[in-house]
Amino acid sequence: MDWNSPQLRHKISEWIYEDIGSGDLTQSCITENIGKAYWIAKEDGIFCGIELLKIIFNQINQNINFNPLIKDGQNFKKNQILIKLDGPSRSLLASERISLNIAMHLSGVSTHTYNIVEKLKNTGIKLADTRKTTPGLRNLEKYAFKCGGGINHRMGLYDAAMIKENHIAWSKNIKDAIERIRLNTPFTTHIIVEAENIAQAKEAILAGADSILLDEIKPNILRDNINLLREIRLNNNCKQERKNLIIEVSGINPDEIENYLIDGINLISTSSATTKSKWIDFSMRYID
């Protein structure tokens, strides 16, 4: 993450304006100039958002002293104090909801990711995310995914080519689709083909795809065919640099992931970390 990017700073300014607008109408009742507060976890989890919080507090008021007691990617326990703050009381109150909201959301993504990654330990299989992210928050949610131990799939349509169901339906065939992409993109372009069955996967491998995404295919079918797919690639008359086939599996219920811990699978991709994770509950408490 580039924490100094103008785009991120602008995004945070929009968050602040969304909540504070032309001014906090309740602040006039605050008589204490300087206040102290701390964040406490109300459940266990994996934290994400420290660098982001630094920017939020700084943009609201540079006189807020931000003292984190945890780092991104670290686990925490219920009732653990995570952050200490002191500074102008009105600014601390103005920053409360914005900062808590984004940290609770991102920590929820990291925690959900971590819980799945733990199931993949010692298998050699990596957990990858997807493009199913909240508009405007993709980079942050993908960062949170990495904090939970996952790896990032493509960030957008611009950094890898993925031939999916509709591409196949609106192309002549998989081979022609791959040839057209090779012709119209740099030689470094990584081409992924989403296959809904083993026949499609074989066709894509023979056509020279770099990766195969096996979507919603039963584990017994995967076990029977993973080695076969790799043999097809090794025996295929394609360029040497494309001999290494990446096999990805998707469309899996995370609760059933143990059924997919199959030798030969490189990646399991999931959108559940961003579409089904719950916010982790934090509270900002003020010191008298």
DOFI-187515 format. One record per residue (C-alpha): residue number from 1; x, y, z; chain; residue in one letter. Coordinates in Angstrom, 3 decimals. Example, Ala and Ser with C-alpha at 12.3 -4.5 7.8 and 13.67 -1.06 7.14 Angstrom:
site num=1 u=12.300 v=-4.500 w=7.800 cadena=A residuo=A
site num=2 u=13.670 v=-1.060 w=7.140 cadena=A residuo=S
***
This chain:
site num=1 u=0.000 v=0.000 w=0.000 cadena=A residuo=M
site num=2 u=1.149 v=3.517 w=-0.795 cadena=A residuo=D
site num=3 u=0.008 v=5.356 w=2.315 cadena=A residuo=W
site num=4 u=1.177 v=8.680 w=0.877 cadena=A residuo=N
site num=5 u=-0.776 v=8.501 w=-2.364 cadena=A residuo=S
site num=6 u=-2.885 v=11.602 w=-3.165 cadena=A residuo=P
site num=7 u=-5.799 v=9.303 w=-4.028 cadena=A residuo=Q
site num=8 u=-5.840 v=7.818 w=-0.532 cadena=A residuo=L
site num=9 u=-5.516 v=11.212 w=1.153 cadena=A residuo=R
site num=10 u=-8.416 v=12.492 w=-0.955 cadena=A residuo=H
site num=11 u=-10.511 v=9.436 w=-0.098 cadena=A residuo=K
site num=12 u=-9.957 v=10.005 w=3.632 cadena=A residuo=I
site num=13 u=-10.904 v=13.671 w=3.248 cadena=A residuo=S
site num=14 u=-14.189 v=12.525 w=1.695 cadena=A residuo=E
site num=15 u=-14.822 v=10.175 w=4.627 cadena=A residuo=W
site num=16 u=-14.225 v=13.017 w=7.072 cadena=A residuo=I
site num=17 u=-16.506 v=15.394 w=5.184 cadena=A residuo=Y
site num=18 u=-19.197 v=12.716 w=4.906 cadena=A residuo=E
site num=19 u=-19.396 v=12.495 w=8.706 cadena=A residuo=D
site num=20 u=-18.456 v=15.980 w=9.925 cadena=A residuo=I
site num=21 u=-19.751 v=18.024 w=6.993 cadena=A residuo=G
site num=22 u=-19.833 v=21.736 w=7.854 cadena=A residuo=S
site num=23 u=-19.216 v=21.014 w=11.531 cadena=A residuo=G
site num=24 u=-20.108 v=18.860 w=14.535 cadena=A residuo=D
site num=25 u=-23.300 v=20.342 w=16.049 cadena=A residuo=L
site num=26 u=-22.709 v=18.612 w=19.383 cadena=A residuo=T
site num=27 u=-19.184 v=19.854 w=20.003 cadena=A residuo=Q
site num=28 u=-20.249 v=23.076 w=21.739 cadena=A residuo=S
site num=29 u=-21.136 v=21.113 w=24.867 cadena=A residuo=C
site num=30 u=-17.501 v=19.982 w=25.283 cadena=A residuo=I
site num=31 u=-15.728 v=22.094 w=27.897 cadena=A residuo=T
site num=32 u=-12.519 v=20.073 w=28.339 cadena=A residuo=E
site num=33 u=-9.801 v=21.230 w=25.944 cadena=A residuo=N
site num=34 u=-7.594 v=18.124 w=26.123 cadena=A residuo=I
site num=35 u=-8.807 v=14.569 w=26.433 cadena=A residuo=G
site num=36 u=-7.393 v=11.067 w=26.700 cadena=A residuo=K
site num=37 u=-8.835 v=7.870 w=25.284 cadena=A residuo=A
site num=38 u=-7.978 v=4.288 w=24.380 cadena=A residuo=Y
site num=39 u=-9.265 v=1.602 w=22.063 cadena=A residuo=W
site num=40 u=-10.221 v=-1.762 w=23.501 cadena=A residuo=I
site num=41 u=-11.057 v=-4.990 w=21.657 cadena=A residuo=A
site num=42 u=-14.415 v=-6.550 w=22.506 cadena=A residuo=K
site num=43 u=-13.496 v=-9.856 w=20.828 cadena=A residuo=E
site num=44 u=-10.459 v=-11.739 w=19.477 cadena=A residuo=D
site num=45 u=-9.111 v=-11.055 w=16.000 cadena=A residuo=G
site num=46 u=-6.379 v=-9.863 w=13.633 cadena=A residuo=I
site num=47 u=-5.791 v=-6.121 w=13.495 cadena=A residuo=F
site num=48 u=-5.645 v=-4.029 w=10.322 cadena=A residuo=C
site num=49 u=-5.554 v=-0.281 w=9.843 cadena=A residuo=G
site num=50 u=-2.745 v=1.292 w=11.880 cadena=A residuo=I
site num=51 u=-1.168 v=3.278 w=9.033 cadena=A residuo=E
site num=52 u=-4.590 v=4.364 w=7.840 cadena=A residuo=L
site num=53 u=-5.592 v=5.524 w=11.327 cadena=A residuo=L
site num=54 u=-2.453 v=7.645 w=11.575 cadena=A residuo=K
site num=55 u=-3.556 v=9.553 w=8.487 cadena=A residuo=I
site num=56 u=-7.172 v=9.916 w=9.645 cadena=A residuo=I
site num=57 u=-6.243 v=11.353 w=13.032 cadena=A residuo=F
site num=58 u=-3.602 v=13.601 w=11.474 cadena=A residuo=N
site num=59 u=-6.028 v=14.987 w=8.900 cadena=A residuo=Q
site num=60 u=-8.642 v=15.722 w=11.556 cadena=A residuo=I
site num=61 u=-6.147 v=17.395 w=13.884 cadena=A residuo=N
site num=62 u=-2.362 v=17.260 w=13.813 cadena=A residuo=Q
site num=63 u=-2.329 v=17.754 w=17.593 cadena=A residuo=N
site num=64 u=-3.811 v=14.311 w=18.245 cadena=A residuo=I
site num=65 u=-1.148 v=12.027 w=19.699 cadena=A residuo=N
site num=66 u=-1.633 v=8.520 w=18.299 cadena=A residuo=F
site num=67 u=0.079 v=5.685 w=20.185 cadena=A residuo=N
site num=68 u=-0.634 v=2.232 w=18.707 cadena=A residuo=P
site num=69 u=0.078 v=-0.794 w=20.886 cadena=A residuo=L
site num=70 u=-0.389 v=-3.282 w=18.050 cadena=A residuo=I
site num=71 u=0.727 v=-3.673 w=14.428 cadena=A residuo=K
site num=72 u=-1.179 v=-4.638 w=11.300 cadena=A residuo=D
site num=73 u=-1.413 v=-8.405 w=10.963 cadena=A residuo=G
site num=74 u=-0.997 v=-9.070 w=14.694 cadena=A residuo=Q
site num=75 u=-3.584 v=-10.992 w=16.655 cadena=A residuo=N
site num=76 u=-5.307 v=-9.549 w=19.703 cadena=A residuo=F
site num=77 u=-7.530 v=-10.849 w=22.467 cadena=A residuo=K
site num=78 u=-10.814 v=-9.651 w=23.916 cadena=A residuo=K
site num=79 u=-10.320 v=-6.760 w=26.381 cadena=A residuo=N
site num=80 u=-6.837 v=-5.990 w=25.016 cadena=A residuo=Q
site num=81 u=-5.978 v=-2.282 w=24.779 cadena=A residuo=I
site num=82 u=-4.958 v=-1.569 w=21.189 cadena=A residuo=L
site num=83 u=-4.375 v=2.172 w=20.903 cadena=A residuo=I
site num=84 u=-3.895 v=5.136 w=23.229 cadena=A residuo=K
site num=85 u=-4.841 v=8.682 w=22.218 cadena=A residuo=L
site num=86 u=-4.662 v=12.161 w=23.619 cadena=A residuo=D
site num=87 u=-5.315 v=15.565 w=22.141 cadena=A residuo=G
site num=88 u=-8.035 v=18.162 w=21.579 cadena=A residuo=P
site num=89 u=-11.228 v=16.662 w=23.008 cadena=A residuo=S
site num=90 u=-13.482 v=17.867 w=20.214 cadena=A residuo=R
site num=91 u=-11.184 v=16.366 w=17.585 cadena=A residuo=S
site num=92 u=-11.021 v=13.026 w=19.385 cadena=A residuo=L
site num=93 u=-14.813 v=12.872 w=19.412 cadena=A residuo=L
site num=94 u=-15.004 v=13.905 w=15.753 cadena=A residuo=A
site num=95 u=-12.574 v=11.159 w=14.748 cadena=A residuo=S
site num=96 u=-14.215 v=8.365 w=16.737 cadena=A residuo=E
site num=97 u=-16.785 v=6.965 w=14.321 cadena=A residuo=R
site num=98 u=-14.734 v=7.355 w=11.125 cadena=A residuo=I
site num=99 u=-11.659 v=5.656 w=12.577 cadena=A residuo=S
site num=100 u=-13.541 v=2.866 w=14.330 cadena=A residuo=L
site num=101 u=-15.665 v=2.049 w=11.284 cadena=A residuo=N
site num=102 u=-12.773 v=1.510 w=8.882 cadena=A residuo=I
site num=103 u=-10.606 v=-0.359 w=11.406 cadena=A residuo=A
site num=104 u=-13.444 v=-2.674 w=12.447 cadena=A residuo=M
site num=105 u=-14.223 v=-3.453 w=8.809 cadena=A residuo=H
site num=106 u=-10.615 v=-4.080 w=7.737 cadena=A residuo=L
site num=107 u=-9.853 v=-6.093 w=10.871 cadena=A residuo=S
site num=108 u=-12.926 v=-8.194 w=10.079 cadena=A residuo=G
site num=109 u=-11.518 v=-8.948 w=6.617 cadena=A residuo=V
site num=110 u=-8.106 v=-9.837 w=8.110 cadena=A residuo=S
site num=111 u=-9.628 v=-12.044 w=10.792 cadena=A residuo=T
site num=112 u=-11.863 v=-13.925 w=8.360 cadena=A residuo=H
site num=113 u=-8.885 v=-14.454 w=6.038 cadena=A residuo=T
site num=114 u=-6.666 v=-15.676 w=8.881 cadena=A residuo=Y
site num=115 u=-9.249 v=-18.251 w=9.971 cadena=A residuo=N
site num=116 u=-9.283 v=-19.772 w=6.475 cadena=A residuo=I
site num=117 u=-5.494 v=-19.587 w=6.016 cadena=A residuo=V
site num=118 u=-5.062 v=-21.571 w=9.231 cadena=A residuo=E
site num=119 u=-6.909 v=-24.456 w=7.567 cadena=A residuo=K
site num=120 u=-4.360 v=-24.426 w=4.706 cadena=A residuo=L
site num=121 u=-1.287 v=-24.681 w=6.938 cadena=A residuo=K
site num=122 u=1.382 v=-27.124 w=5.729 cadena=A residuo=N
site num=123 u=-0.516 v=-27.904 w=2.500 cadena=A residuo=T
site num=124 u=1.422 v=-25.661 w=0.110 cadena=A residuo=G
site num=125 u=-1.893 v=-24.145 w=-1.017 cadena=A residuo=I
site num=126 u=-2.213 v=-20.356 w=-0.880 cadena=A residuo=K
site num=127 u=-5.440 v=-18.439 w=-0.273 cadena=A residuo=L
site num=128 u=-6.123 v=-15.703 w=-2.847 cadena=A residuo=A
site num=129 u=-8.738 v=-12.955 w=-2.922 cadena=A residuo=D
site num=130 u=-10.972 v=-11.818 w=-5.804 cadena=A residuo=T
site num=131 u=-12.305 v=-8.621 w=-7.388 cadena=A residuo=R
site num=132 u=-15.479 v=-8.847 w=-5.285 cadena=A residuo=K
site num=133 u=-14.578 v=-5.843 w=-3.156 cadena=A residuo=T
site num=134 u=-16.397 v=-2.749 w=-1.934 cadena=A residuo=T
site num=135 u=-16.173 v=-0.026 w=-4.619 cadena=A residuo=P
site num=136 u=-13.632 v=2.551 w=-3.497 cadena=A residuo=G
site num=137 u=-12.102 v=0.241 w=-0.887 cadena=A residuo=L
site num=138 u=-10.448 v=-2.403 w=-3.076 cadena=A residuo=R
site num=139 u=-6.826 v=-1.554 w=-2.252 cadena=A residuo=N
site num=140 u=-7.582 v=-1.382 w=1.463 cadena=A residuo=L
site num=141 u=-9.600 v=-4.608 w=1.533 cadena=A residuo=E
site num=142 u=-6.907 v=-6.423 w=-0.429 cadena=A residuo=K
site num=143 u=-4.312 v=-5.046 w=2.004 cadena=A residuo=Y
site num=144 u=-6.431 v=-6.381 w=4.882 cadena=A residuo=A
site num=145 u=-6.584 v=-9.755 w=3.128 cadena=A residuo=F
site num=146 u=-2.773 v=-9.851 w=3.062 cadena=A residuo=K
site num=147 u=-2.646 v=-8.869 w=6.749 cadena=A residuo=C
site num=148 u=-4.691 v=-11.995 w=7.418 cadena=A residuo=G
site num=149 u=-2.139 v=-14.174 w=5.622 cadena=A residuo=G
site num=150 u=-3.700 v=-14.373 w=2.160 cadena=A residuo=G
site num=151 u=-2.227 v=-13.293 w=-1.161 cadena=A residuo=I
site num=152 u=-3.681 v=-10.867 w=-3.679 cadena=A residuo=N
site num=153 u=-5.113 v=-12.031 w=-6.976 cadena=A residuo=H
site num=154 u=-5.270 v=-9.476 w=-9.784 cadena=A residuo=R
site num=155 u=-6.058 v=-5.965 w=-8.583 cadena=A residuo=M
site num=156 u=-8.218 v=-5.183 w=-11.601 cadena=A residuo=G
site num=157 u=-8.838 v=-5.902 w=-15.255 cadena=A residuo=L
site num=158 u=-5.510 v=-4.268 w=-16.110 cadena=A residuo=Y
site num=159 u=-2.924 v=-6.571 w=-14.504 cadena=A residuo=D
site num=160 u=-3.932 v=-10.028 w=-15.746 cadena=A residuo=A
site num=161 u=-6.311 v=-11.399 w=-18.373 cadena=A residuo=A
site num=162 u=-9.003 v=-13.781 w=-17.148 cadena=A residuo=M
site num=163 u=-11.171 v=-15.530 w=-19.727 cadena=A residuo=I
site num=164 u=-14.447 v=-16.295 w=-17.966 cadena=A residuo=K
site num=165 u=-17.771 v=-17.858 w=-18.919 cadena=A residuo=E
site num=166 u=-19.091 v=-14.844 w=-20.845 cadena=A residuo=N
site num=167 u=-15.790 v=-14.319 w=-22.645 cadena=A residuo=H
site num=168 u=-15.929 v=-17.927 w=-23.826 cadena=A residuo=I
site num=169 u=-19.580 v=-17.555 w=-24.863 cadena=A residuo=A
site num=170 u=-18.789 v=-14.449 w=-26.898 cadena=A residuo=W
site num=171 u=-15.595 v=-15.770 w=-28.499 cadena=A residuo=S
site num=172 u=-15.050 v=-18.332 w=-31.219 cadena=A residuo=K
site num=173 u=-13.415 v=-20.727 w=-28.772 cadena=A residuo=N
site num=174 u=-10.848 v=-20.735 w=-25.938 cadena=A residuo=I
site num=175 u=-7.880 v=-21.162 w=-28.284 cadena=A residuo=K
site num=176 u=-8.901 v=-18.204 w=-30.419 cadena=A residuo=D
site num=177 u=-9.547 v=-16.077 w=-27.314 cadena=A residuo=A
site num=178 u=-6.040 v=-16.777 w=-25.962 cadena=A residuo=I
site num=179 u=-4.431 v=-16.072 w=-29.337 cadena=A residuo=E
site num=180 u=-6.237 v=-12.723 w=-29.592 cadena=A residuo=R
site num=181 u=-5.113 v=-11.689 w=-26.103 cadena=A residuo=I
site num=182 u=-1.499 v=-12.689 w=-26.853 cadena=A residuo=R
site num=183 u=-1.654 v=-10.626 w=-30.056 cadena=A residuo=L
site num=184 u=-3.089 v=-7.519 w=-28.417 cadena=A residuo=N
site num=185 u=-1.271 v=-7.357 w=-25.064 cadena=A residuo=T
site num=186 u=2.377 v=-7.295 w=-23.881 cadena=A residuo=P
site num=187 u=4.216 v=-10.635 w=-23.824 cadena=A residuo=F
site num=188 u=4.257 v=-10.440 w=-20.018 cadena=A residuo=T
site num=189 u=0.462 v=-10.724 w=-19.808 cadena=A residuo=T
site num=190 u=-0.638 v=-13.600 w=-17.593 cadena=A residuo=H
site num=191 u=-3.688 v=-15.394 w=-19.016 cadena=A residuo=I
site num=192 u=-6.094 v=-17.238 w=-16.735 cadena=A residuo=I
site num=193 u=-8.959 v=-19.366 w=-18.027 cadena=A residuo=V
site num=194 u=-11.928 v=-20.101 w=-15.794 cadena=A residuo=E
site num=195 u=-13.037 v=-23.649 w=-16.553 cadena=A residuo=A
site num=196 u=-16.387 v=-25.060 w=-15.499 cadena=A residuo=E
site num=197 u=-15.393 v=-28.626 w=-16.289 cadena=A residuo=N
site num=198 u=-12.298 v=-30.724 w=-16.981 cadena=A residuo=I
site num=199 u=-12.822 v=-30.659 w=-20.762 cadena=A residuo=A
site num=200 u=-12.625 v=-26.857 w=-20.768 cadena=A residuo=Q
site num=201 u=-9.522 v=-27.018 w=-18.571 cadena=A residuo=A
site num=202 u=-7.807 v=-29.393 w=-21.022 cadena=A residuo=K
site num=203 u=-8.710 v=-27.131 w=-23.934 cadena=A residuo=E
site num=204 u=-7.266 v=-24.099 w=-22.140 cadena=A residuo=A
site num=205 u=-4.034 v=-25.894 w=-21.245 cadena=A residuo=I
site num=206 u=-3.512 v=-27.060 w=-24.819 cadena=A residuo=L
site num=207 u=-4.112 v=-23.485 w=-25.977 cadena=A residuo=A
site num=208 u=-1.312 v=-22.220 w=-23.709 cadena=A residuo=G
site num=209 u=-3.120 v=-20.612 w=-20.748 cadena=A residuo=A
site num=210 u=-0.811 v=-19.694 w=-17.860 cadena=A residuo=D
site num=211 u=-3.368 v=-20.519 w=-15.162 cadena=A residuo=S
site num=212 u=-6.493 v=-22.607 w=-14.913 cadena=A residuo=I
site num=213 u=-9.263 v=-21.617 w=-12.509 cadena=A residuo=L
site num=214 u=-11.419 v=-24.662 w=-11.778 cadena=A residuo=L
site num=215 u=-14.738 v=-23.232 w=-10.650 cadena=A residuo=D
site num=216 u=-17.282 v=-25.152 w=-8.555 cadena=A residuo=E
site num=217 u=-15.847 v=-28.563 w=-9.393 cadena=A residuo=I
site num=218 u=-16.368 v=-31.392 w=-6.896 cadena=A residuo=K
site num=219 u=-13.326 v=-32.493 w=-4.878 cadena=A residuo=P
site num=220 u=-13.468 v=-36.098 w=-6.106 cadena=A residuo=N
site num=221 u=-13.288 v=-34.875 w=-9.728 cadena=A residuo=I
site num=222 u=-10.354 v=-32.622 w=-8.845 cadena=A residuo=L
site num=223 u=-8.463 v=-35.500 w=-7.193 cadena=A residuo=R
site num=224 u=-8.957 v=-37.654 w=-10.282 cadena=A residuo=D
site num=225 u=-7.771 v=-35.002 w=-12.743 cadena=A residuo=N
site num=226 u=-5.193 v=-32.615 w=-11.198 cadena=A residuo=I
site num=227 u=-2.194 v=-34.777 w=-12.152 cadena=A residuo=N
site num=228 u=-3.645 v=-35.400 w=-15.598 cadena=A residuo=L
site num=229 u=-3.936 v=-31.651 w=-16.233 cadena=A residuo=L
site num=230 u=-0.306 v=-31.123 w=-15.235 cadena=A residuo=R
site num=231 u=0.817 v=-33.959 w=-17.538 cadena=A residuo=E
site num=232 u=-1.048 v=-32.361 w=-20.433 cadena=A residuo=I
site num=233 u=0.861 v=-29.132 w=-19.857 cadena=A residuo=R
site num=234 u=4.248 v=-30.877 w=-19.618 cadena=A residuo=L
site num=235 u=3.607 v=-32.841 w=-22.790 cadena=A residuo=N
site num=236 u=2.141 v=-29.901 w=-24.667 cadena=A residuo=N
site num=237 u=4.298 v=-28.289 w=-27.332 cadena=A residuo=N
site num=238 u=4.176 v=-24.800 w=-25.795 cadena=A residuo=C
site num=239 u=6.960 v=-22.375 w=-25.011 cadena=A residuo=K
site num=240 u=9.239 v=-23.374 w=-22.151 cadena=A residuo=Q
site num=241 u=8.312 v=-20.348 w=-20.046 cadena=A residuo=E
site num=242 u=4.682 v=-21.476 w=-20.118 cadena=A residuo=R
site num=243 u=5.335 v=-25.042 w=-18.948 cadena=A residuo=K
site num=244 u=4.618 v=-24.108 w=-15.319 cadena=A residuo=N
site num=245 u=0.850 v=-24.377 w=-14.931 cadena=A residuo=L
site num=246 u=-0.869 v=-22.642 w=-12.009 cadena=A residuo=I
site num=247 u=-4.013 v=-24.436 w=-10.878 cadena=A residuo=I
site num=248 u=-6.557 v=-22.439 w=-8.899 cadena=A residuo=E
site num=249 u=-9.813 v=-23.651 w=-7.372 cadena=A residuo=V
site num=250 u=-12.780 v=-21.409 w=-6.575 cadena=A residuo=S
site num=251 u=-16.460 v=-21.531 w=-5.723 cadena=A residuo=G
site num=252 u=-15.816 v=-23.273 w=-2.405 cadena=A residuo=I
site num=253 u=-17.748 v=-22.833 w=0.826 cadena=A residuo=N
site num=254 u=-15.011 v=-21.936 w=3.359 cadena=A residuo=P
site num=255 u=-16.623 v=-24.345 w=5.840 cadena=A residuo=D
site num=256 u=-15.888 v=-27.191 w=3.407 cadena=A residuo=E
site num=257 u=-12.350 v=-26.181 w=2.479 cadena=A residuo=I
site num=258 u=-10.831 v=-29.263 w=4.145 cadena=A residuo=E
site num=259 u=-12.270 v=-31.328 w=1.275 cadena=A residuo=N
site num=260 u=-10.139 v=-29.384 w=-1.218 cadena=A residuo=Y
site num=261 u=-6.699 v=-29.822 w=0.354 cadena=A residuo=L
site num=262 u=-5.519 v=-31.754 w=-2.695 cadena=A residuo=I
site num=263 u=-1.929 v=-32.149 w=-3.886 cadena=A residuo=D
site num=264 u=-1.316 v=-30.198 w=-7.075 cadena=A residuo=G
site num=265 u=-3.605 v=-27.266 w=-6.287 cadena=A residuo=I
site num=266 u=-1.681 v=-23.987 w=-6.037 cadena=A residuo=N
site num=267 u=-4.405 v=-21.552 w=-5.039 cadena=A residuo=L
site num=268 u=-7.846 v=-21.492 w=-3.513 cadena=A residuo=I
site num=269 u=-9.583 v=-18.181 w=-4.183 cadena=A residuo=S
site num=270 u=-12.437 v=-16.792 w=-2.132 cadena=A residuo=T
site num=271 u=-14.536 v=-13.651 w=-2.008 cadena=A residuo=S
site num=272 u=-15.914 v=-14.478 w=1.432 cadena=A residuo=S
site num=273 u=-13.382 v=-12.313 w=3.280 cadena=A residuo=A
site num=274 u=-14.952 v=-9.195 w=1.777 cadena=A residuo=T
site num=275 u=-18.517 v=-10.381 w=1.148 cadena=A residuo=T
site num=276 u=-19.203 v=-12.417 w=4.298 cadena=A residuo=K
site num=277 u=-16.816 v=-11.245 w=7.016 cadena=A residuo=S
site num=278 u=-18.264 v=-9.434 w=10.016 cadena=A residuo=K
site num=279 u=-16.835 v=-6.310 w=11.565 cadena=A residuo=W
site num=280 u=-14.641 v=-6.872 w=14.596 cadena=A residuo=I
site num=281 u=-16.002 v=-4.934 w=17.562 cadena=A residuo=D
site num=282 u=-13.757 v=-2.212 w=19.010 cadena=A residuo=F
site num=283 u=-14.668 v=0.538 w=21.445 cadena=A residuo=S
site num=284 u=-13.088 v=3.934 w=22.076 cadena=A residuo=M
site num=285 u=-13.256 v=4.726 w=25.786 cadena=A residuo=R
site num=286 u=-12.485 v=8.077 w=27.329 cadena=A residuo=Y
site num=287 u=-10.418 v=8.652 w=30.452 cadena=A residuo=I
site num=288 u=-11.779 v=11.165 w=32.962 cadena=A residuo=D
***
